[in-house]
Amino acid sequence: MSIILPTDSAETLAGGPIVCHTLHTGTVRAIRGRGSDDTVTSGAHQLSACDADRHRVAFYRSESELTDVAVGTFHDALRRGEPVLVIATAEHRRALRAGLSELVDTESATAAGQLTMQDAREVLSGFMVNGCPDAARFEATVGDLVRRIVRRGHGLSAFGEMVALLWDDGMPHATLAVEQLWNDLQERHSFTLLCAYPAQLVMTDGDPSGYIDIGSAHSSIVCGPPSAADAEVVRHFPALTGSPRLVRVFIRTTLQEWGLAHLVDDAMLVATELATNAIRHARSDFAVSLARSRHGVRLAVGDTRSDMAPSRPADDDTDGRGLHLIAATAREWGHHRLDSGKLVWAEIGAPPEVAER
């Protein structure tokens, strides 16, 4: 299911409506439990690490950051005896081969069919037609390549950079279409995929829309913020000043879709405060998770700073205005520390004394 904002909405992305993709079964990005602030237990909808890593994306800020992520990912795969497929630019193929060569014998791996490298532009030319990806040609080129490797029976760990080239070419719709073709291919064949985009490429002029749309096409973001294990829908946002506005769009649209329009104002207020805290204080990208609960809706905002957990403000604490608003608005609220950061959650709905009548 997807949620499409009306085009006359007061808060929409530049260039058109936002499409909020709900999560398929199992595409939750991190763990959130029901224990104390310092104890996290697994939720019923928690994914295995394999599921969470199925289609990851890295928004890298330097070439060395990308190399470190890719080399670590594919060294682990080769050590497991899992073949590796790299579809990348010449520069990144050279960097990845050099990094892997310090850890494994890449020449032997290539000769044995364990390491396959293809040029991203050349592969793109095999299925792009008039600026759009052709599904049949994608199946005949990328799909055939994946099938030949997967049939050997040892899985596959792949790296795809074609999407970043399309985005850099000013073709966002084609980019997202290719991401969907990869997702469709994963429905038919078992393999993991890592995509990578330069962070500055998808977050130009303070516009978070590229980050949000690309993140929604993936099962997880490398080194990204945590999200709730019981979430029905998750949306990732960058640490940009324009993100809280888009959080409100996401909250309003989702709750209206769920028939919870009466909770929109309170949920937007709480989510905006938590998102603003993630940007201003944690200086972190963040994830907003939503799930329906017995008394309304449970929302959570995750960021990557576990060392900056919020504390409940004292009655005379004038510096904690945002937390006072959350405490006054939410039925309940709290936080969980995680290895990957923290989750601040809030229950929005009828207060306990009303709900129990």
C-alpha positions in Angstrom: 0.0 0.0 0.0 1.2 3.6 -0.6 -0.1 6.9 0.6 -0.2 9.8 -1.9 -0.7 13.3 -0.6 -3.3 15.4 -2.4 -1.6 17.9 -4.7 -3.5 20.8 -3.0 -1.9 20.0 0.4 -0.4 23.0 2.1 2.8 21.1 2.7 4.1 19.0 -0.2 7.5 18.3 -1.7 8.6 20.7 -4.4 7.8 19.2 -7.7 4.9 17.1 -6.7 3.2 15.0 -4.0 5.1 12.8 -1.6 4.5 9.1 -1.9 4.8 7.5 1.5 5.6 3.8 1.1 4.4 1.5 3.9 6.7 -1.2 5.0 6.3 -4.7 3.6 6.2 -7.4 6.2 9.6 -7.4 7.9 11.1 -4.2 6.5 11.6 -2.6 9.9 15.0 -1.0 10.2 16.0 -1.4 13.8 15.0 -2.8 17.2 12.8 -1.0 19.8 11.7 -2.9 22.8 9.3 -2.4 25.7 11.8 -2.6 28.5 13.3 0.2 30.7 15.2 3.1 29.3 18.4 1.1 29.3 17.0 -2.3 28.4 15.7 -3.1 24.9 13.9 -6.3 24.1 12.9 -7.5 20.7 9.5 -6.8 19.4 7.2 -9.2 17.6 7.9 -7.7 14.2 11.7 -7.5 14.5 13.6 -8.5 11.4 16.6 -10.8 11.2 19.8 -9.1 10.3 19.6 -10.7 6.9 16.2 -9.2 6.2 17.3 -5.7 7.4 20.4 -5.9 5.1 18.4 -7.1 2.1 18.5 -3.7 0.2 20.6 -1.2 2.0 21.6 2.3 0.9 24.6 4.4 1.9 24.6 8.2 1.7 28.4 8.8 1.9 30.1 12.1 2.5 33.6 11.1 1.3 35.1 8.5 -1.0 36.9 6.9 1.9 33.6 6.4 3.7 32.1 4.6 0.7 35.2 2.4 0.3 35.2 1.4 4.0 31.5 0.4 3.9 31.8 -1.5 0.6 35.1 -3.2 1.4 33.8 -4.3 4.8 30.5 -5.6 3.3 32.1 -7.6 0.5 35.1 -8.9 2.5 32.6 -10.4 4.9 30.7 -11.9 2.0 33.7 -13.4 0.3 34.9 -14.9 3.7 31.5 -16.7 3.9 32.0 -18.1 0.4 29.4 -15.8 -1.0 30.0 -14.4 -4.5 30.1 -10.6 -5.0 28.7 -8.6 -7.9 29.9 -5.0 -8.3 28.2 -2.7 -10.8 30.0 0.6 -10.3 32.0 3.4 -11.9 35.6 2.7 -13.0 36.9 4.9 -10.1 34.9 3.0 -7.5 35.7 -0.4 -9.0 39.4 0.4 -8.7 39.1 1.6 -5.1 37.0 -1.4 -4.1 39.4 -3.9 -5.8 42.4 -2.1 -4.1 40.7 -2.3 -0.7 39.7 -5.9 -1.1 43.2 -6.9 -2.3 44.6 -6.0 1.1 42.3 -8.7 2.6 41.8 -11.4 0.0 43.3 -12.6 -3.3 41.0 -10.7 -5.7 42.7 -12.3 -8.8 41.8 -15.8 -7.6 38.4 -14.7 -6.5 37.7 -13.2 -10.0 39.0 -16.3 -11.8 36.8 -18.5 -9.6 33.7 -16.4 -10.4 33.5 -15.2 -6.8 34.1 -11.6 -7.7 32.4 -10.0 -10.7 32.8 -6.4 -11.6 30.8 -4.6 -14.3 30.8 -0.9 -15.5 27.7 0.9 -14.3 27.3 3.0 -17.4 27.6 0.0 -19.7 25.0 -2.0 -17.8 22.6 1.0 -17.8 22.9 1.3 -21.5 21.6 -2.3 -21.8 18.1 -1.5 -20.3 17.5 2.3 -20.5 15.1 3.3 -23.4 14.5 7.0 -24.0 15.5 8.0 -20.5 13.4 5.3 -18.8 14.3 1.8 -17.6 12.7 -1.0 -19.6 11.6 -3.8 -17.2 12.1 -6.5 -19.8 15.6 -5.4 -20.7 16.5 -5.0 -17.0 15.4 -8.6 -16.6 17.5 -9.7 -19.6 20.6 -7.9 -18.4 20.8 -7.4 -14.7 18.3 -10.2 -13.9 20.2 -12.7 -16.1 23.5 -11.7 -14.4 22.1 -12.2 -11.0 20.4 -15.5 -11.9 23.7 -16.9 -13.3 25.5 -16.2 -10.0 22.6 -17.2 -7.6 22.2 -20.6 -9.4 25.6 -21.7 -8.1 23.9 -22.0 -4.7 26.0 -19.7 -2.5 23.9 -16.6 -2.4 25.0 -13.2 -3.7 26.1 -9.9 -2.3 25.7 -7.1 -4.8 26.7 -3.4 -5.1 24.8 -1.1 -7.5 25.8 2.4 -8.4 23.6 2.8 -11.6 21.0 4.6 -9.5 23.4 7.3 -8.4 24.4 8.0 -12.0 20.8 8.4 -13.0 20.2 10.8 -10.1 23.3 12.8 -11.0 22.0 12.9 -14.6 18.8 14.7 -13.3 16.6 11.7 -13.7 15.0 11.1 -10.2 12.0 9.2 -11.5 14.2 6.8 -13.5 16.3 6.4 -10.4 13.4 5.3 -8.2 12.1 3.1 -11.0 15.4 1.2 -11.1 15.4 0.8 -7.3 11.9 -0.8 -7.7 13.2 -3.1 -10.4 15.9 -4.2 -7.9 13.2 -4.8 -5.3 11.2 -6.8 -7.7 14.2 -8.9 -8.6 14.8 -9.6 -4.9 11.2 -11.0 -4.7 12.3 -13.7 -7.1 15.9 -14.3 -6.1 17.6 -14.3 -2.7 20.5 -11.8 -2.6 21.5 -8.7 -0.7 22.1 -5.3 -2.4 24.0 -2.2 -1.3 23.3 1.0 -3.2 25.3 4.2 -2.7 24.7 7.9 -3.3 26.9 10.9 -2.5 25.1 12.7 0.3 25.6 16.1 -1.2 24.0 14.8 -4.5 20.6 14.0 -2.9 20.5 16.8 -0.3 21.1 19.9 -2.4 20.2 23.4 -1.2 18.8 22.0 2.0 16.0 20.0 0.2 15.5 16.7 2.1 13.1 15.2 -0.6 15.8 13.2 -2.4 17.0 11.6 0.8 13.5 10.7 1.9 12.4 9.2 -1.4 15.5 7.2 -1.9 15.5 6.0 1.7 11.9 4.8 1.3 13.0 2.5 -1.5 15.4 0.6 0.7 15.1 -1.8 3.7 17.7 0.1 5.7 20.2 3.0 5.7 23.8 2.2 6.4 24.8 3.7 9.8 21.3 5.3 9.8 19.1 6.1 12.8 17.1 3.3 14.5 13.3 2.8 14.0 10.7 1.0 16.0 10.5 -2.8 15.8 6.7 -2.7 15.9 6.3 0.1 13.3 3.7 -0.3 10.6 5.4 2.5 8.6 8.8 4.2 8.8 10.1 7.3 7.1 13.7 8.5 7.2 14.6 12.2 7.2 17.9 14.1 7.0 19.1 16.6 9.5 17.9 19.6 7.5 15.7 22.5 8.6 13.1 21.6 6.0 12.5 18.1 7.4 10.1 18.9 10.2 7.6 20.3 7.7 7.7 17.0 5.8 7.4 15.0 9.0 4.1 16.8 9.5 3.0 15.9 6.0 3.9 12.2 6.7 2.1 12.2 10.0 -1.1 13.9 8.7 -1.4 11.7 5.6 -0.8 8.4 7.4 -3.2 9.1 10.3 -5.9 10.2 7.9 -5.4 7.0 5.9 -5.8 5.1 9.2 -9.0 6.9 10.2 -7.3 8.7 13.0 -7.7 12.3 11.8 -8.7 13.4 15.3 -5.1 12.6 16.5 -3.3 14.5 13.7 -2.8 17.8 15.5 -1.3 16.3 18.7 0.8 13.8 16.8 2.2 16.5 14.5 3.1 18.7 17.5 4.9 15.9 19.3 6.7 14.6 16.1 7.8 18.2 15.2 9.3 18.7 18.6 11.1 15.4 18.5 12.3 15.9 14.9 13.6 19.4 15.8 15.5 18.0 18.8 17.2 15.4 16.6 18.3 18.1 14.1 19.3 20.9 16.6 20.7 18.9 19.5 21.7 15.4 18.2 22.6 16.9 14.8 21.5 13.6 13.4 19.4 12.2 10.5 16.4 10.6 12.0 13.6 8.1 11.4 9.9 8.5 12.3 8.0 5.3 13.1 4.2 5.0 13.4 2.1 2.2 14.7 -1.6 2.0 15.7 -2.1 1.2 19.3 -5.0 0.3 21.6 -5.8 3.9 22.5 -4.5 5.7 19.3 -1.1 5.8 17.8 2.4 5.2 18.9 5.1 7.3 17.3 8.9 7.2 17.7 11.7 9.3 16.5 15.1 7.7 16.3 18.5 9.4 15.9 22.1 8.2 16.1 23.1 9.9 19.4 22.6 7.5 22.3 24.6 9.8 24.6 22.0 12.6 24.4 18.9 11.0 26.0 16.1 13.4 27.0 15.1 13.8 30.6 11.7 14.7 31.9 11.7 18.5 32.6 11.1 19.9 36.0 8.0 22.1 36.4 10.2 25.3 36.6 12.5 24.3 33.8 12.1 27.0 31.1 14.8 25.4 28.9 12.7 22.3 28.3 9.7 23.9 26.6 9.6 21.3 23.9 9.6 18.4 26.4 6.9 20.2 28.4 4.8 20.2 25.3 5.4 16.5 24.7 4.6 15.6 28.3 1.4 17.7 28.2 0.3 16.3 24.9 1.2 12.6 24.9 -0.6 10.0 26.8 2.8 8.5 27.7 6.3 9.1 26.5 9.8 7.8 27.1 13.0 6.7 25.4 15.2 3.7 24.7 19.0 3.7 24.4 20.3 1.4 21.5 23.7 0.6 20.2 22.8 2.5 17.0 21.4 5.6 18.8 18.2 6.2 20.7 14.4 6.2 20.2 12.1 8.7 21.8 8.5 7.4 21.7 5.1 8.8 22.6 1.6 7.4 22.8 -0.9 9.8 21.3 -4.6 9.2 22.2 -7.1 9.4 25.0 -5.5 9.8 28.5 -5.7 6.8 30.8 -8.6 8.0 32.9 -10.7 8.6 29.7 -9.6 5.4 27.9 -10.6 3.2 30.8 -14.2 4.5 31.1 
